[in-house]
Amino acid sequence: MSLALIVGLVAALTGCGGGSTDSPGGIDISSGSRHLNLVAYATPKIGFDEVIPAFRQTPGGSDIGFSQSYGASGDQSRKVARGLPADVVNLSVEPDITRLVKAGVVDADWQTQAPHNSVPFGSVVALVVRKGNPKNIRTWDDLLRPGVEVITPNPGSSGSAKWNLLAPYAAMSDGGANPQAGLDYVTDLVRDHVKVLPKSGREATSTFQQGQGDVLISYENEAIMLSRKNAGAPAADQIDYVVPSTTFKIENPIAVVNTSKDKEAAKTFVDFLFSTVGQELWAKAGFRPVDPAVAEQTADLFPGEISRLWTVDDLGGWKKVDEQLFGSDGAISRIYASEAGR
């Protein structure tokens, strides 16, 4: 089925009005003789609200209903580890999937079960500012100017917070070559400029929309979503965004839960996310597709010149990064424990 036909079908259905988590845009996604529980971090709901109805228009997804749960990535991971029903998990960072491997509910080889190391879409770290960029925020150094208040979530609960902090850490430390320079930057940022600690990326966005802060560190897709609302928003609520020339690649993994009662349906759904149609829908929702051909075709949706895009592999991989920076005794965790909210 072509993307144009699927989008047309979805658009026709969305005219039904508002709905709940199981009825995005008024489209019923819960009915079907088979059922999947999707547990995800907060940010991609806007994408799944388009992708799931499109999947249900395909032969393989026509009789699969969905329930959805969204929240801070770390919190969602811990809930599934404790027994929250789930068939598919989409979390912000690899360590939140690793927790589920340790809990025995996700297979150890989950990264080989889908293309691109089981990452169906991604983003880059961006800076959301008030319309017109009144404080002229362009670079990571600009966040440390006196009087600039920064909104970014708490890395203790939020995967997006980890990505947000890795971007300036990598930029200032030259990809980890000078870790102290990166940590000094994060210390200054958290101590002097981060005044509130939202639990998730979506909560951080809401905090910024409510008028707090001058800059929101966020996923590019969140920035795109907010910018698309400018036309109908009051002037005070309108935003611009900047993709720093040196930033960080965000990779958000997905996995089938091995306790699923319908692994076949779960895998069919995950496969759809990597299909050409699925990738195009993710791109239209503001997420960077992982399929190279679709990425090339949709490049105009993602403006900005990136001269250096750091990755978690540049820093030694998630096991090293999480242990050294975000673990219970990690360097950034210690910074937050001593400096946040002062």
KESENU-445479 format. One record per residue (C-alpha): residue number from 1; chain; x, y, z negated. Coordinates in Angstrom, 1 decimal, padded with zeros to 4 digits. Layout:
// KESENU-445479
<atom NUM, "A", <X, Y, Z>>
...
// end
This chain:
// KESENU-445479
<atom 1, "A", <000.0, 000.0, 000.0>>
<atom 2, "A", <001.4, 003.4, 001.0>>
<atom 3, "A", <002.2, 006.1, -001.6>>
<atom 4, "A", <-000.2, 008.5, 000.2>>
<atom 5, "A", <-003.1, 006.0, -000.2>>
<atom 6, "A", <-002.2, 005.3, -003.8>>
<atom 7, "A", <-002.0, 009.0, -004.7>>
<atom 8, "A", <-005.3, 009.6, -002.9>>
<atom 9, "A", <-007.0, 006.8, -004.9>>
<atom 10, "A", <-005.5, 008.1, -008.1>>
<atom 11, "A", <-006.6, 011.7, -007.3>>
<atom 12, "A", <-010.1, 010.6, -006.5>>
<atom 13, "A", <-010.4, 008.8, -009.9>>
<atom 14, "A", <-008.9, 011.6, -011.9>>
<atom 15, "A", <-011.9, 013.8, -011.1>>
<atom 16, "A", <-013.8, 012.1, -013.9>>
<atom 17, "A", <-012.5, 014.4, -016.6>>
<atom 18, "A", <-010.4, 014.1, -019.8>>
<atom 19, "A", <-009.6, 010.8, -021.5>>
<atom 20, "A", <-007.6, 009.1, -024.2>>
<atom 21, "A", <-004.4, 007.2, -024.2>>
<atom 22, "A", <-006.1, 004.4, -022.4>>
<atom 23, "A", <-007.8, 006.7, -020.0>>
<atom 24, "A", <-005.2, 009.2, -018.6>>
<atom 25, "A", <-007.0, 011.9, -016.7>>
<atom 26, "A", <-010.3, 010.1, -017.2>>
<atom 27, "A", <-009.0, 006.9, -015.4>>
<atom 28, "A", <-009.8, 003.7, -017.3>>
<atom 29, "A", <-006.7, 001.7, -017.5>>
<atom 30, "A", <-007.8, -000.7, -020.3>>
<atom 31, "A", <-010.1, -003.0, -018.4>>
<atom 32, "A", <-009.0, -006.3, -017.0>>
<atom 33, "A", <-008.9, -010.0, -017.7>>
<atom 34, "A", <-005.2, -009.7, -018.5>>
<atom 35, "A", <-003.7, -007.1, -020.9>>
<atom 36, "A", <-000.4, -005.4, -021.6>>
<atom 37, "A", <000.7, -003.4, -024.6>>
<atom 38, "A", <003.2, -000.7, -023.5>>
<atom 39, "A", <005.3, 000.8, -026.3>>
<atom 40, "A", <007.4, 003.8, -025.2>>
<atom 41, "A", <009.2, 006.9, -026.4>>
<atom 42, "A", <007.2, 010.1, -026.2>>
<atom 43, "A", <008.5, 011.8, -023.1>>
<atom 44, "A", <007.5, 009.5, -020.2>>
<atom 45, "A", <003.8, 009.5, -020.9>>
<atom 46, "A", <003.2, 012.0, -018.2>>
<atom 47, "A", <004.9, 009.6, -015.7>>
<atom 48, "A", <003.1, 006.5, -016.9>>
<atom 49, "A", <-000.2, 008.4, -016.6>>
<atom 50, "A", <000.5, 008.4, -012.9>>
<atom 51, "A", <002.3, 005.1, -012.5>>
<atom 52, "A", <-000.1, 002.8, -014.4>>
<atom 53, "A", <-003.3, 003.8, -012.4>>
<atom 54, "A", <-001.3, 003.4, -009.2>>
<atom 55, "A", <-000.1, -000.1, -010.3>>
<atom 56, "A", <-003.7, -001.1, -011.0>>
<atom 57, "A", <-004.5, -000.3, -007.3>>
<atom 58, "A", <-002.0, -003.0, -006.2>>
<atom 59, "A", <-003.0, -006.6, -005.7>>
<atom 60, "A", <-000.6, -007.7, -008.5>>
<atom 61, "A", <-001.9, -005.1, -011.0>>
<atom 62, "A", <-005.6, -005.0, -010.2>>
<atom 63, "A", <-006.7, -007.1, -013.1>>
<atom 64, "A", <-004.2, -005.9, -015.7>>
<atom 65, "A", <-005.4, -003.6, -018.4>>
<atom 66, "A", <-003.1, -001.5, -020.6>>
<atom 67, "A", <-002.9, -000.2, -024.2>>
<atom 68, "A", <-000.2, 002.4, -024.8>>
<atom 69, "A", <001.7, 003.7, -027.8>>
<atom 70, "A", <004.1, 006.7, -027.6>>
<atom 71, "A", <006.3, 008.2, -030.2>>
<atom 72, "A", <009.9, 009.0, -031.3>>
<atom 73, "A", <012.1, 006.3, -029.7>>
<atom 74, "A", <013.8, 005.1, -032.9>>
<atom 75, "A", <010.5, 004.9, -034.7>>
<atom 76, "A", <008.9, 003.0, -031.9>>
<atom 77, "A", <011.8, 000.6, -031.8>>
<atom 78, "A", <011.6, -000.1, -035.6>>
<atom 79, "A", <007.8, -000.6, -035.4>>
<atom 80, "A", <008.2, -003.3, -032.6>>
<atom 81, "A", <011.0, -004.9, -034.6>>
<atom 82, "A", <008.6, -005.1, -037.6>>
<atom 83, "A", <005.9, -006.7, -035.4>>
<atom 84, "A", <003.9, -004.0, -033.6>>
<atom 85, "A", <002.3, -005.8, -030.6>>
<atom 86, "A", <004.2, -005.1, -027.4>>
<atom 87, "A", <004.7, -006.6, -024.0>>
<atom 88, "A", <006.8, -003.9, -022.4>>
<atom 89, "A", <009.1, -001.4, -024.2>>
<atom 90, "A", <010.5, 001.7, -022.7>>
<atom 91, "A", <012.8, 003.5, -025.1>>
<atom 92, "A", <015.0, 006.5, -024.9>>
<atom 93, "A", <018.4, 004.9, -025.6>>
<atom 94, "A", <020.0, 001.5, -025.3>>
<atom 95, "A", <020.6, 001.1, -029.1>>
<atom 96, "A", <016.8, 001.1, -029.6>>
<atom 97, "A", <016.6, -001.9, -027.3>>
<atom 98, "A", <019.6, -003.5, -029.0>>
<atom 99, "A", <017.7, -003.3, -032.3>>
<atom 100, "A", <015.0, -005.4, -030.7>>
<atom 101, "A", <017.5, -008.0, -029.4>>
<atom 102, "A", <018.8, -008.3, -033.0>>
<atom 103, "A", <015.2, -008.7, -034.2>>
<atom 104, "A", <014.8, -011.6, -031.7>>
<atom 105, "A", <012.0, -010.0, -029.7>>
<atom 106, "A", <014.0, -009.0, -026.6>>
<atom 107, "A", <016.3, -011.3, -024.7>>
<atom 108, "A", <020.0, -010.6, -025.0>>
<atom 109, "A", <020.3, -010.5, -021.2>>
<atom 110, "A", <017.5, -007.9, -020.8>>
<atom 111, "A", <019.7, -005.6, -018.7>>
<atom 112, "A", <020.1, -008.2, -016.0>>
<atom 113, "A", <016.3, -008.9, -015.8>>
<atom 114, "A", <015.6, -005.8, -013.7>>
<atom 115, "A", <017.5, -003.6, -011.2>>
<atom 116, "A", <019.9, -000.8, -012.2>>
<atom 117, "A", <020.6, -002.3, -015.7>>
<atom 118, "A", <016.9, -002.2, -016.4>>
<atom 119, "A", <016.8, 001.6, -016.2>>
<atom 120, "A", <013.8, 002.5, -014.0>>
<atom 121, "A", <014.2, 006.3, -014.1>>
<atom 122, "A", <016.2, 009.0, -015.8>>
<atom 123, "A", <016.9, 012.7, -016.1>>
<atom 124, "A", <019.6, 015.1, -017.1>>
<atom 125, "A", <019.9, 017.4, -020.2>>
<atom 126, "A", <018.5, 020.9, -019.5>>
<atom 127, "A", <018.0, 024.1, -021.3>>
<atom 128, "A", <014.4, 025.5, -021.5>>
<atom 129, "A", <014.2, 029.3, -022.1>>
<atom 130, "A", <011.5, 031.9, -022.3>>
<atom 131, "A", <010.3, 033.3, -018.9>>
<atom 132, "A", <012.9, 035.6, -017.5>>
<atom 133, "A", <015.6, 034.1, -019.7>>
<atom 134, "A", <015.7, 037.2, -021.9>>
<atom 135, "A", <018.8, 036.0, -023.8>>
<atom 136, "A", <020.6, 035.1, -020.5>>
<atom 137, "A", <021.3, 031.5, -021.5>>
<atom 138, "A", <023.4, 029.8, -018.8>>
<atom 139, "A", <026.0, 027.6, -020.5>>
<atom 140, "A", <026.6, 025.6, -023.7>>
<atom 141, "A", <028.7, 028.4, -025.1>>
<atom 142, "A", <025.6, 030.7, -024.9>>
<atom 143, "A", <023.8, 028.6, -027.5>>
<atom 144, "A", <026.3, 029.6, -030.1>>
<atom 145, "A", <025.8, 033.4, -029.7>>
<atom 146, "A", <024.6, 035.2, -032.8>>
<atom 147, "A", <020.8, 035.2, -033.1>>
<atom 148, "A", <020.1, 032.4, -030.7>>
<atom 149, "A", <017.8, 029.8, -032.3>>
<atom 150, "A", <017.8, 026.3, -030.7>>
<atom 151, "A", <015.1, 023.7, -030.8>>
<atom 152, "A", <016.2, 020.0, -030.5>>
<atom 153, "A", <014.8, 017.0, -032.3>>
<atom 154, "A", <016.3, 015.0, -035.2>>
<atom 155, "A", <018.8, 012.3, -033.9>>
<atom 156, "A", <017.8, 010.1, -036.9>>
<atom 157, "A", <014.4, 009.4, -035.3>>
<atom 158, "A", <014.7, 010.6, -031.7>>
<atom 159, "A", <016.6, 009.1, -028.8>>
<atom 160, "A", <016.2, 012.3, -026.8>>
<atom 161, "A", <018.1, 014.2, -029.6>>
<atom 162, "A", <021.1, 011.9, -029.0>>
<atom 163, "A", <021.1, 012.7, -025.3>>
<atom 164, "A", <020.7, 016.4, -026.1>>
<atom 165, "A", <023.7, 016.4, -028.4>>
<atom 166, "A", <025.9, 014.2, -026.2>>
<atom 167, "A", <025.7, 016.8, -023.4>>
<atom 168, "A", <027.5, 019.6, -025.2>>
<atom 169, "A", <029.7, 017.1, -027.1>>
<atom 170, "A", <030.9, 015.7, -023.8>>
<atom 171, "A", <031.3, 019.1, -022.2>>
<atom 172, "A", <033.4, 020.5, -025.2>>
<atom 173, "A", <035.4, 017.4, -025.8>>
<atom 174, "A", <036.2, 016.8, -022.1>>
<atom 175, "A", <034.4, 013.5, -022.1>>
<atom 176, "A", <035.6, 012.4, -025.6>>
<atom 177, "A", <039.3, 013.2, -024.9>>
<atom 178, "A", <039.2, 015.8, -027.6>>
<atom 179, "A", <036.5, 014.6, -030.0>>
<atom 180, "A", <037.1, 017.2, -032.7>>
<atom 181, "A", <036.3, 020.0, -030.2>>
<atom 182, "A", <033.0, 018.3, -029.5>>
<atom 183, "A", <032.2, 017.8, -033.2>>
<atom 184, "A", <033.2, 021.4, -034.0>>
<atom 185, "A", <030.7, 022.6, -031.4>>
<atom 186, "A", <027.9, 020.3, -032.8>>
<atom 187, "A", <028.7, 021.5, -036.3>>
<atom 188, "A", <028.3, 025.2, -035.3>>
<atom 189, "A", <025.2, 024.5, -033.3>>
<atom 190, "A", <023.4, 022.5, -036.1>>
<atom 191, "A", <024.6, 024.7, -039.0>>
<atom 192, "A", <023.9, 028.1, -037.5>>
<atom 193, "A", <021.3, 027.7, -034.7>>
<atom 194, "A", <019.1, 024.6, -035.4>>
<atom 195, "A", <016.5, 025.6, -038.0>>
<atom 196, "A", <013.8, 022.9, -037.6>>
<atom 197, "A", <014.0, 019.2, -037.0>>
<atom 198, "A", <011.1, 017.8, -034.9>>
<atom 199, "A", <010.9, 014.0, -034.9>>
<atom 200, "A", <010.7, 013.5, -031.1>>
<atom 201, "A", <011.4, 015.1, -027.8>>
<atom 202, "A", <007.7, 015.8, -027.3>>
<atom 203, "A", <007.3, 017.2, -030.8>>
<atom 204, "A", <010.3, 019.5, -030.0>>
<atom 205, "A", <008.5, 020.7, -026.9>>
<atom 206, "A", <005.4, 021.4, -028.9>>
<atom 207, "A", <007.4, 023.4, -031.4>>
<atom 208, "A", <008.9, 025.5, -028.6>>
<atom 209, "A", <005.5, 026.0, -027.0>>
<atom 210, "A", <004.2, 027.3, -030.4>>
<atom 211, "A", <006.7, 030.1, -030.2>>
<atom 212, "A", <009.6, 028.9, -032.2>>
<atom 213, "A", <013.2, 029.2, -030.9>>
<atom 214, "A", <014.9, 030.8, -028.0>>
<atom 215, "A", <016.2, 027.7, -026.3>>
<atom 216, "A", <014.8, 024.1, -026.2>>
<atom 217, "A", <017.4, 021.5, -025.4>>
<atom 218, "A", <015.5, 018.8, -023.5>>
<atom 219, "A", <015.2, 016.4, -020.6>>
<atom 220, "A", <015.0, 018.1, -017.2>>
<atom 221, "A", <011.6, 016.3, -016.7>>
<atom 222, "A", <010.2, 018.1, -019.7>>
<atom 223, "A", <011.4, 021.4, -018.3>>
<atom 224, "A", <009.8, 020.6, -015.0>>
<atom 225, "A", <006.5, 019.7, -016.7>>
<atom 226, "A", <006.5, 023.0, -018.6>>
<atom 227, "A", <007.4, 025.1, -015.6>>
<atom 228, "A", <004.5, 023.6, -013.6>>
<atom 229, "A", <002.2, 025.0, -016.3>>
<atom 230, "A", <003.4, 028.5, -015.8>>
<atom 231, "A", <000.7, 029.5, -013.3>>
<atom 232, "A", <-002.1, 028.9, -015.8>>
<atom 233, "A", <-000.3, 029.9, -019.0>>
<atom 234, "A", <-000.3, 033.3, -020.8>>
<atom 235, "A", <002.9, 035.3, -020.2>>
<atom 236, "A", <004.2, 034.5, -023.7>>
<atom 237, "A", <004.0, 030.8, -023.0>>
<atom 238, "A", <005.7, 030.8, -019.6>>
<atom 239, "A", <009.2, 029.3, -019.3>>
<atom 240, "A", <012.3, 029.0, -017.1>>
<atom 241, "A", <014.9, 026.4, -017.3>>
<atom 242, "A", <018.6, 026.0, -016.6>>
<atom 243, "A", <020.5, 022.9, -015.8>>
<atom 244, "A", <024.0, 023.6, -017.0>>
<atom 245, "A", <026.8, 022.9, -014.4>>
<atom 246, "A", <028.2, 020.5, -016.9>>
<atom 247, "A", <025.6, 018.2, -018.4>>
<atom 248, "A", <024.7, 014.6, -019.2>>
<atom 249, "A", <023.0, 011.8, -017.4>>
<atom 250, "A", <020.0, 010.4, -019.3>>
<atom 251, "A", <019.2, 006.7, -018.8>>
<atom 252, "A", <016.0, 005.4, -020.4>>
<atom 253, "A", <015.8, 001.5, -020.4>>
<atom 254, "A", <012.9, -000.8, -020.2>>
<atom 255, "A", <012.5, -004.4, -021.3>>
<atom 256, "A", <009.9, -007.2, -021.4>>
<atom 257, "A", <009.3, -008.4, -025.0>>
<atom 258, "A", <009.9, -012.1, -025.2>>
<atom 259, "A", <006.9, -012.6, -027.5>>
<atom 260, "A", <004.6, -011.3, -024.8>>
<atom 261, "A", <001.5, -013.5, -024.2>>
<atom 262, "A", <001.7, -012.6, -020.5>>
<atom 263, "A", <005.3, -012.3, -019.4>>
<atom 264, "A", <004.4, -012.7, -015.8>>
<atom 265, "A", <002.1, -009.7, -015.9>>
<atom 266, "A", <004.8, -007.7, -017.8>>
<atom 267, "A", <007.4, -008.5, -015.3>>
<atom 268, "A", <005.1, -007.7, -012.4>>
<atom 269, "A", <004.5, -004.3, -014.0>>
<atom 270, "A", <008.3, -003.7, -014.6>>
<atom 271, "A", <009.0, -004.7, -011.0>>
<atom 272, "A", <006.5, -002.0, -009.7>>
<atom 273, "A", <008.5, 000.7, -011.5>>
<atom 274, "A", <011.5, -000.1, -009.3>>
<atom 275, "A", <009.5, -000.3, -006.1>>
<atom 276, "A", <009.6, 002.5, -003.6>>
<atom 277, "A", <006.1, 003.6, -004.5>>
<atom 278, "A", <006.9, 003.5, -008.2>>
<atom 279, "A", <010.1, 005.4, -007.7>>
<atom 280, "A", <008.4, 008.1, -005.7>>
<atom 281, "A", <005.8, 008.5, -008.4>>
<atom 282, "A", <008.4, 008.9, -011.0>>
<atom 283, "A", <010.1, 011.6, -008.9>>
<atom 284, "A", <006.8, 013.5, -008.4>>
<atom 285, "A", <006.4, 013.4, -012.2>>
<atom 286, "A", <009.8, 015.1, -012.7>>
<atom 287, "A", <011.9, 012.1, -013.5>>
<atom 288, "A", <015.1, 011.3, -011.4>>
<atom 289, "A", <014.6, 008.0, -009.5>>
<atom 290, "A", <017.3, 005.4, -009.6>>
<atom 291, "A", <016.7, 004.1, -006.1>>
<atom 292, "A", <019.4, 005.9, -004.0>>
<atom 293, "A", <017.1, 006.3, -000.9>>
<atom 294, "A", <014.2, 007.8, -003.0>>
<atom 295, "A", <016.7, 010.0, -004.9>>
<atom 296, "A", <018.0, 011.4, -001.6>>
<atom 297, "A", <014.4, 011.9, -000.2>>
<atom 298, "A", <013.3, 013.7, -003.4>>
<atom 299, "A", <016.5, 015.7, -004.1>>
<atom 300, "A", <014.7, 019.0, -003.5>>
<atom 301, "A", <012.5, 018.3, -006.5>>
<atom 302, "A", <015.6, 018.7, -008.8>>
<atom 303, "A", <017.2, 022.1, -008.1>>
<atom 304, "A", <020.5, 023.1, -009.8>>
<atom 305, "A", <024.2, 022.6, -009.1>>
<atom 306, "A", <025.8, 020.0, -011.4>>
<atom 307, "A", <029.6, 020.1, -011.1>>
<atom 308, "A", <030.2, 017.5, -013.8>>
<atom 309, "A", <027.7, 014.9, -014.9>>
<atom 310, "A", <029.0, 013.0, -017.9>>
<atom 311, "A", <027.6, 009.5, -018.7>>
<atom 312, "A", <027.5, 007.4, -021.9>>
<atom 313, "A", <030.0, 005.1, -020.2>>
<atom 314, "A", <032.5, 008.0, -019.9>>
<atom 315, "A", <032.4, 008.1, -023.8>>
<atom 316, "A", <033.0, 004.3, -024.1>>
<atom 317, "A", <029.4, 003.0, -024.0>>
<atom 318, "A", <026.5, 003.0, -026.4>>
<atom 319, "A", <028.0, 000.6, -028.9>>
<atom 320, "A", <031.0, 002.9, -029.5>>
<atom 321, "A", <029.0, 006.1, -029.3>>
<atom 322, "A", <026.3, 005.0, -031.7>>
<atom 323, "A", <028.7, 003.7, -034.2>>
<atom 324, "A", <031.1, 006.6, -034.1>>
<atom 325, "A", <028.6, 009.4, -033.7>>
<atom 326, "A", <025.0, 008.4, -034.7>>
<atom 327, "A", <025.3, 005.4, -037.0>>
<atom 328, "A", <024.7, 005.7, -040.7>>
<atom 329, "A", <028.2, 006.9, -041.2>>
<atom 330, "A", <028.6, 008.5, -037.7>>
<atom 331, "A", <030.2, 011.9, -037.3>>
<atom 332, "A", <027.1, 013.6, -036.0>>
<atom 333, "A", <024.9, 011.9, -038.6>>
<atom 334, "A", <027.2, 013.4, -041.2>>
<atom 335, "A", <026.9, 016.8, -039.6>>
<atom 336, "A", <023.1, 016.6, -039.8>>
<atom 337, "A", <023.2, 015.4, -043.4>>
<atom 338, "A", <025.3, 018.3, -044.5>>
<atom 339, "A", <024.4, 021.2, -042.2>>
<atom 340, "A", <020.8, 020.8, -040.7>>
<atom 341, "A", <018.3, 023.3, -041.9>>
<atom 342, "A", <020.7, 025.6, -043.9>>
// end
